[in-house]
């Protein structure tokens, strides 16, 4: 079984012992800096469990084959999904998806349940909890979300449902995202029409990959645009590697309050950990053992 697993992934240095229980993070290249293996493996070690998490770098051509293999692998427990496969894996496994995943249309968590491979989404809840950790008493009324991929959909869904939210606008490149925006009662605007936006948002959330990996030196918003705001919006960039993206650096130069994706990443991992391991550990407890 383990040899078969290696066939479908690009990073071949996975070493699984016979009958060893394992979890994974699936993406295009999670072996190049994903934080989840360190968090999950720290938790397993503290709990005295021999289970391990491995990053699986997989091409789109092999994605469905990999999922089919994991369905049959008795030692596989579940794990996480990262860019760019959150929506694609939802489509593959949507018959076994949770209400949250169906509403969002994307997934970041896979887990085994009664021989079924099930999916859910903890990104949205993780993003809100991560924000509240830093900004406990701030009531956000008007929100701009940049991007409408898997993470953007999850973030928009949860932030639009907050009692304090009066308006949420999604800025993206694909016209089809307008349908999703309507579903969660948000507004939508094409990326090219950014100059038509109001400049009175309380919170701006970056859910694009601008500032990450090959887009490391890019930013979704210019200094000129951010400096046009009469009020001072909070800038929330859900990217956590690097911790200071170009957007964060620009925001800091304008004395804007900023938050990166470290807390969101930790909270979504803690929530997913309970699903995958069928545990009822309190979030603070999981966070503590994940951080070591």
C-alpha angles and dihedrals in degrees: 000000000000092000089052091052091055090056092067101046135070099218102071098182095093111130115194122177119224111278091002113151112231144178128200146202111223123205145113094281114351090148088073099070112324110152098207099084091057093046096046096041090050089054094048091050092051090048092050094242123142094214116121136198120223130189113237117203106200135173120229090248091061098038098095092044090052092051091049090051093049090051089061098039107103093200094055114101103175136261145175138324123212138176130354100008106059094103096035094055089047088058092048095049104023093122087069098040129127124242089257093054092047093051092047097038092221139081138210100172132061124184140169118244123171092338091309125115104229131186137207140161126244097163095093097049090041092053093052094045090048090052094047090051089066102028106036102160102031115113111210116205107167122038134184116200118195113209135015106218123120095297093039092054092050094047093046093049094054099039092048089056095056113114093232094053112104098167136012123187123194117206114196145140101242121079091209088069087075089075092054091048091055091050092059093036094248130134122247132208132177116250091241091062096059091122089064092062123106115250097223104090118141094204134024117194121194111211096160125100092243102126095029132100110317089010092053096128096043131094130197091219130041126228088243092057095046092047090057093072115109091203122042111252122205111246114219114185110184091202110106101180107086097027090207109048122184088261091054091048092051091047092050091050087057092048093246121153110254141193129185128204100265096101093043090051092051095047095047089049092050091050092047091048091065092050095049096044096037089234133143099213117151114253093240090052093052092045090053095052092042092055091047 
